Amino acid sequence: MKIKTTKPLLVAIGATLLLSLSLAACHRHRQEPDLERGKRFLTWLIDDHLEELKATEDQQRQIHAIRDRVFVRVEEQMVQHKRERAVKVLAILVEVKKDQPDPDKLHRMVDEGLKRHGELAHEAVDTLLEVHAVLTPDQRRQLGEKLAERLGAK
């Protein structure tokens, strides 16, 4: 029963963290993501859940520290992505403009991108497990039930 209750929690928090970290890896139609607005929204969402769960000051402090670390990581990823994007786009364009593009080179580029996204997903899971460890079993149950209801996965 414990696994069923915490599974929606893990999925929802993981998805939220993946979304946050994914902001670092992509642009939407040449527009910079509004990082500050995203930070405010996620902070509000986290604080709302912590209030409903009656989290202690220590739990709030720990989870805010995790949140802040994730935000720093997202900003670092955004800067890195911006630096690397122009080079990657140019390399792809050079290949596809050739009479005989190198399929192995293009596949390697795809594999590098997939590897990077996989690394980000693993970071998200590690962060999720940190948050999970901060909450009490009853808080995990409450949050799992709430998220399951919102996700329609009762």
NORDA-V347362 format. One record per pair of residues at least 12 apart in sequence whose C-alpha atoms are under 10 Angstrom apart, sorted by the first residue. I is the first residue (numbers start at 1). J is the second residue. Records with the same first field share a line. If there is no record, write none. Layout:
# NORDA-V347362
I: J / J
This chain:
# NORDA-V347362
1: 141
2: 137 / 140 / 141 / 144
3: 141
4: 141 / 144 / 145 / 154
5: 137 / 140 / 141 / 142 / 143 / 144 / 145 / 147 / 148 / 154
6: 132 / 137 / 139 / 140 / 141 / 142 / 143 / 144 / 145 / 147 / 148
7: 140 / 141 / 144 / 145 / 147 / 148
8: 140 / 141 / 143 / 144 / 145 / 146 / 147 / 148 / 149 / 150 / 151 / 152 / 153 / 154
9: 128 / 132 / 140 / 141 / 142 / 143 / 144 / 145 / 146 / 147 / 148
10: 125 / 128 / 129 / 131 / 132 / 140 / 143 / 144 / 147
11: 125 / 128 / 144 / 147 / 148 / 151
12: 128 / 143 / 144 / 147 / 148 / 150 / 151
13: 124 / 125 / 127 / 128 / 129 / 131 / 132 / 147
14: 121 / 122 / 123 / 124 / 125 / 126 / 127 / 128 / 129
15: 121 / 124 / 125 / 128
16: 42 / 124 / 128
17: 42 / 67 / 70 / 71 / 74 / 120 / 121 / 123 / 124 / 125 / 127 / 128
18: 117 / 120 / 121 / 122 / 123 / 124 / 125
19: 121 / 124
20: 35 / 38 / 39 / 42 / 70 / 71 / 73 / 74 / 75 / 124
21: 70 / 71 / 73 / 74 / 75 / 76 / 77 / 78 / 117 / 120 / 121 / 123 / 124
22: 74 / 77 / 78 / 117 / 120 / 121
23: 35 / 38 / 74 / 75 / 77 / 78 / 81
24: 71 / 73 / 74 / 75 / 76 / 77 / 78 / 79 / 80 / 81 / 82 / 120
25: 74 / 77 / 78 / 79 / 80 / 81 / 82 / 85 / 113 / 116 / 117 / 120
26: 77 / 78 / 81 / 82 / 85
27: 78 / 81 / 82 / 85
32: 78 / 82
33: 78
35: 71 / 74 / 75 / 78
36: 71
38: 71
39: 67 / 68 / 71
42: 67 / 71
43: 64 / 67 / 68
46: 60 / 63 / 64 / 67
47: 60 / 63 / 64
49: 139 / 142 / 143 / 146
50: 63 / 135 / 139 / 143
52: 139 / 142 / 143
53: 135 / 136 / 138 / 139 / 140 / 141 / 142 / 143
54: 139
55: 134 / 135 / 136 / 139
56: 135
58: 134
59: 131 / 133 / 134 / 135 / 136
60: 134 / 135
62: 130 / 131 / 134
63: 127 / 130 / 131 / 132 / 134 / 135
64: 131
66: 127 / 128 / 130 / 131
67: 127 / 131
69: 127
70: 123 / 124 / 127
73: 123
74: 120
77: 120
88: 109
91: 105 / 106 / 109
92: 105 / 106 / 109
